[in-house]
Amino acid sequence: MDQAQVKAVKPVVQFIERLQQTGGLKGTDIANFTGVSKATVSRWTTGQKSPHPNTQLIISDLSYVVLRLSEYYSREEVRAWLYARHPQLDGERAIDLVHGERTEEVIAILDRLDADAYI
């Protein structure tokens, strides 16, 4: 792996670590979310491989959502929040919206949480 590839991988490793440590997500969760095998996620975390750029964007969006949620919830609660259906999201799950590149809808809910308007 050349120097440019190593620099590109590091943020992905940090995002995955945040998903696991702060969001309570497991390698299997990340694999299912990104549509790859658990072994591929393992290669991402060790820097052996780098995800497709679109997948990197989705992982970074999910990482951002996890970071925002961690201001209010424990890691177990963050994971549950991501997988739960929400009335504020018309019964959809936040993790599905992020995967479907609809992160802005989830961020709008988080903004209301920041403004104490979320119940």
Secondary structure, DSSP 8 states (H G I E B T S, - for coil): --HHHHHHHHHHHHHHHHHHHTT---HHHHHHHHTS-HHHHHHHHTTS----HHHHHHHHHHHHHHHHHTTTS-HHHHHHHHHSEEGGGTTEEHHHHHHTT-HHHHHHHHHHHHTT---
